[in-house]
């Protein structure tokens, strides 16, 4: 990963983008996208869309490529009389994925810093939410009903800041810095900030190398973590019969996948079967590019493409995965994964 790519990835990681409130991340992507496409716009679902024109009369139909803007986050369920916030997740994760610590509450008038807390370890059965999670107590995993966000503010002060039921809560910026681990790098929310960077890099390669073989719609999609809403709208309203989703993919023995600088090509996941010919072509092109490629059948996993496929919004769905350790937690990838995945994607679109 070169310095410019790392700087862009770090900027995106520091930028908050909970589902339904992705505007700040979208603005960064729009700045980077503008010189790489022929036209760009924001659609009614909040997706950022860029069109890179293919040759006139191309026999290959338009292809949509999606990478999602949103991140795993929390939403305020209720405000307690003491100013604590009770929350529930936007997306599939648990308190252990992020751990206890600082968060930012995105109020309408002010960003309020709080802390996700459980309670003191030095307690007994009289503090049931702690006791239930202690090894010498209930010995069960922590759930969202056990924890709360301590704000240090009264309900009146929170209301003045524009914090209310429905406000989004994000992991604090202090915990969103890239950390190097030998030949690897890690951070929260590489899902899907890393894929955004790959998509932008692939578009740059296409511009430099003569353009795509067909019209390409680059879709920076909204609300993937809560049902693939943005991509489904794009698949319904944009031309073309094929969609390719860029996303992280688990590096796990269960799937025969490992942490490497190449790509994972899923043939099926928890909700859909991907187009076999498209998947085979990705593997073939990866081999031609000298990029390691691992075929996989994934469980407990879905993408923008499979979400759209299951509701009949797309005829051909395919995915290109970025091998990732500890998905939906502190995620780790190989430092060279951006370059390899971008070259495979650019070759596919050529």
LINBELUR-V185329 format. One record per residue. N is the residue number from 0. RES is the residue in three letters. SS is DSSP state (a for helix, b for strand, c for the rest). OMEGA is omega in radians with two decimals (none if undefined). BURIAL is + if it has 9 or more other C-alpha atoms within 8 Angstrom, else -. Layout:
n res ss omega burial
N RES SS OMEGA BURIAL
N RES SS OMEGA BURIAL
This chain:
n res ss omega burial
0 UNK c -3.13 +
1 UNK c -3.02 -
2 UNK a -3.12 -
3 UNK a 3.11 -
4 UNK a 3.14 +
5 UNK a -3.14 +
6 UNK a 3.12 -
7 UNK a 3.11 +
8 UNK a 3.14 +
9 UNK a 3.09 +
10 UNK a 3.14 -
11 UNK a 3.14 +
12 UNK a -3.13 +
13 UNK a -3.05 +
14 UNK c -3.10 +
15 UNK c 3.12 +
16 UNK c 3.09 +
17 UNK b -3.10 +
18 UNK c -3.09 +
19 UNK c 3.12 -
20 UNK c -3.04 -
21 UNK c -2.97 +
22 UNK a -3.08 -
23 UNK a 3.08 +
24 UNK a 3.13 +
25 UNK a -3.14 +
26 UNK a 3.10 -
27 UNK a -3.14 +
28 UNK a 3.14 +
29 UNK a 3.10 +
30 UNK a -3.11 -
31 UNK a -3.05 +
32 UNK a -2.96 +
33 UNK a -3.10 +
34 UNK a -3.04 -
35 UNK a -3.05 +
36 UNK c 3.13 +
37 UNK c 3.08 +
38 UNK b 3.03 -
39 UNK b -3.12 +
40 UNK b 3.03 -
41 UNK b -3.09 +
42 UNK c -3.05 -
43 UNK c 3.12 -
44 UNK c -3.13 +
45 UNK c 3.08 +
46 UNK c 2.91 +
47 UNK b -3.09 +
48 UNK b 3.04 +
49 UNK b 3.12 +
50 UNK b 3.00 +
51 UNK b -3.03 +
52 UNK c 2.98 +
53 UNK c 3.13 +
54 UNK c 3.12 +
55 UNK c 3.10 -
56 UNK c 3.14 -
57 UNK c 3.13 +
58 UNK c 3.14 -
59 UNK c 3.14 -
60 UNK c 3.13 +
61 UNK c 3.09 +
62 UNK b 3.02 +
63 UNK b 3.09 +
64 UNK b -3.08 +
65 UNK b 2.91 +
66 UNK b -2.95 +
67 UNK b -3.10 +
68 UNK c -2.95 +
69 UNK c 3.12 +
70 UNK b 2.99 +
71 UNK c -3.09 +
72 UNK b 3.12 +
73 UNK b 3.07 +
74 UNK b -3.13 +
75 UNK b 3.11 +
76 UNK b 3.06 +
77 UNK b 3.10 +
78 UNK b -3.10 +
79 UNK c 3.14 +
80 UNK c 3.13 -
81 UNK c 3.13 -
82 UNK c 3.03 +
83 UNK c 3.13 +
84 UNK b 3.00 +
85 UNK b -2.96 +
86 UNK b 2.96 +
87 UNK b -3.00 +
88 UNK b 2.91 +
89 UNK b -3.02 +
90 UNK c -3.05 -
91 UNK c 3.00 -
92 UNK c -3.04 -
93 UNK c -3.12 +
94 UNK a -3.14 +
95 UNK a 3.13 -
96 UNK a -3.09 +
97 UNK a -3.11 +
98 UNK c 3.10 -
99 UNK c -3.13 +
100 UNK b -3.01 -
101 UNK b 3.08 +
102 UNK b 3.00 +
103 UNK b 3.08 +
104 UNK b -3.04 +
105 UNK b 3.10 +
106 UNK c -3.13 +
107 UNK c -3.10 -
108 UNK c -3.03 -
109 UNK c 2.98 -
110 UNK b -3.08 +
111 UNK b 3.10 +
112 UNK b 3.10 +
113 UNK b 3.12 +
114 UNK b 3.02 +
115 UNK b -3.03 +
116 UNK b 3.06 +
117 UNK c -3.05 +
118 UNK c -3.06 -
119 UNK c 3.05 -
120 UNK c -3.09 -
121 UNK c -3.13 -
122 UNK c -3.10 +
123 UNK c -3.13 -
124 UNK c 3.13 -
125 UNK c 3.05 -
126 UNK c -2.90 -
127 UNK a -3.07 -
128 UNK a 3.07 +
129 UNK a -3.08 +
130 UNK a -3.09 +
131 UNK c -3.08 +
132 UNK c -3.11 +
133 UNK c 3.12 +
134 UNK c 3.12 -
135 UNK c 3.09 -
136 UNK c -3.14 +
137 UNK c 3.07 +
138 UNK c 3.06 +
139 UNK c -3.13 -
140 UNK c 3.09 -
141 UNK c 3.09 +
142 UNK c -3.11 -
143 UNK c 3.09 +
144 UNK c 3.10 -
145 UNK c -2.99 +
146 UNK c 3.09 +
147 UNK b 3.08 +
148 UNK b 3.05 +
149 UNK b -3.11 +
150 UNK c -3.06 +
151 UNK c -3.11 -
152 UNK c 3.08 +
153 UNK c 3.05 +
154 UNK a 3.12 +
155 UNK a 3.12 -
156 UNK a 3.10 -
157 UNK a 3.11 +
158 UNK a 3.10 +
159 UNK a 3.11 -
160 UNK c -3.13 +
161 UNK c 3.07 +
162 UNK c -3.06 +
163 UNK c 3.03 +
164 UNK c -3.10 +
165 UNK c 3.09 -
166 UNK c -3.14 +
167 UNK b 3.14 +
168 UNK b -3.07 +
169 UNK b 3.00 +
170 UNK b -3.01 +
171 UNK c -3.12 +
172 UNK a -3.13 -
173 UNK a -3.12 -
174 UNK a -3.06 -
175 UNK c 3.13 +
176 UNK c 3.08 +
177 UNK c 3.12 -
178 UNK b 3.13 -
179 UNK b -3.10 -
180 UNK b -3.05 -
181 UNK c 3.11 -
182 UNK c -3.07 -
183 UNK b 3.07 +
184 UNK b -3.06 +
185 UNK b 3.06 +
186 UNK b 2.89 +
187 UNK b 2.97 +
188 UNK c 2.89 +
189 UNK a 2.95 +
190 UNK a 0.24 +
191 UNK a -3.12 +
192 UNK a 3.13 +
193 UNK a 3.14 +
194 UNK a 3.07 +
195 UNK a 3.14 +
196 UNK a 3.10 +
197 UNK a -3.13 +
198 UNK a 3.12 +
199 UNK a 3.11 +
200 UNK a -3.14 +
201 UNK a 3.10 +
202 UNK a 3.11 +
203 UNK a 3.09 +
204 UNK a 3.13 +
205 UNK a 3.11 +
206 UNK a -3.06 +
207 UNK a -2.98 -
208 UNK c 2.98 -
209 UNK c 3.06 -
210 UNK c -3.08 +
211 UNK c 3.13 +
212 UNK c -3.12 +
213 UNK c 3.04 +
214 UNK c 3.12 +
215 UNK b 3.05 +
216 UNK b 3.07 +
217 UNK b -3.05 +
218 UNK b 3.06 +
219 UNK b -2.79 +
220 UNK b 3.12 +
221 UNK c 2.92 +
222 UNK c 3.07 +
223 UNK c -3.06 +
224 UNK c -3.14 +
225 UNK c 3.00 +
226 UNK c 3.12 -
227 UNK c -3.00 +
228 UNK a -3.08 +
229 UNK a -3.12 +
230 UNK a 3.12 +
231 UNK a 3.09 +
232 UNK a 3.12 +
233 UNK a 3.14 +
234 UNK a 3.12 +
235 UNK a -2.95 -
236 UNK a -3.12 -
237 UNK c 3.11 -
238 UNK c 3.04 -
239 UNK c -3.11 -
240 UNK c -3.03 +
241 UNK b 3.05 +
242 UNK b 3.06 +
243 UNK b 3.14 +
244 UNK b 3.01 +
245 UNK b -3.12 +
246 UNK b 2.99 +
247 UNK b 3.06 +
248 UNK b -3.05 +
249 UNK b 3.00 +
250 UNK c -3.02 +
251 UNK c 3.08 +
252 UNK a -3.13 -
253 UNK a -3.09 -
254 UNK a -3.07 +
255 UNK c -3.13 +
256 UNK c -3.10 +
257 UNK c -3.13 -
258 UNK c -3.09 +
259 UNK c -3.05 +
260 UNK c -3.08 +
261 UNK c -3.05 +
262 UNK b 2.96 +
263 UNK b 3.11 +
264 UNK b 3.13 +
265 UNK b 3.02 +
266 UNK b 3.05 +
267 UNK b 3.01 +
268 UNK c -3.03 +
269 UNK c -3.02 +
270 UNK c -3.02 +
271 UNK c 2.97 +
272 UNK b -3.14 -
273 UNK c 3.14 +
274 UNK c -3.03 +
275 UNK a -3.11 -
276 UNK a 3.10 -
277 UNK a 3.12 -
278 UNK a 3.10 +
279 UNK a -3.13 -
280 UNK a 3.08 +
281 UNK a 3.13 +
282 UNK a 3.14 +
283 UNK a -3.13 -
284 UNK a 3.08 +
285 UNK a 3.12 +
286 UNK a 3.11 +
287 UNK a 3.14 -
288 UNK a -3.09 -
289 UNK c -3.13 -
290 UNK c 3.12 +
291 UNK c 3.12 +
292 UNK b 3.11 +
293 UNK b 3.02 +
294 UNK b -3.11 +
295 UNK b 2.91 +
296 UNK b -2.94 +
297 UNK c 2.99 +
298 UNK c 3.13 -
299 UNK c -3.03 -
300 UNK c 3.02 -
301 UNK c -3.12 +
302 UNK c 3.03 +
303 UNK a -3.08 +
304 UNK a -3.12 +
305 UNK a 3.07 +
306 UNK a 3.13 +
307 UNK a -3.11 +
308 UNK a -3.06 +
309 UNK a 3.13 +
310 UNK c 3.02 -
311 UNK c -3.14 -
312 UNK c -3.07 +
313 UNK c -3.13 +
314 UNK c -3.11 -
315 UNK b 3.13 +
316 UNK b 3.10 +
317 UNK b -3.13 +
318 UNK b 3.04 +
319 UNK b -3.03 +
320 UNK b 3.10 +
321 UNK b -3.03 +
322 UNK b -2.97 +
323 UNK b 3.06 +
324 UNK b 3.04 +
325 UNK c 3.14 +
326 UNK c -3.09 +
327 UNK c 3.03 +
328 UNK c 3.01 +
329 UNK b -2.93 +
330 UNK b -3.08 +
331 UNK b 3.11 +
332 UNK b 3.02 +
333 UNK b -3.09 +
334 UNK c -3.07 +
335 UNK c -3.03 +
336 UNK a -3.12 +
337 UNK a -3.09 +
338 UNK a -3.10 +
339 UNK a -3.11 +
340 UNK a 3.13 +
341 UNK a 3.13 +
342 UNK a 3.10 +
343 UNK a -3.12 +
344 UNK a 3.13 +
345 UNK a 3.11 +
346 UNK a 3.14 -
347 UNK a -3.10 +
348 UNK a 3.03 +
349 UNK c none +
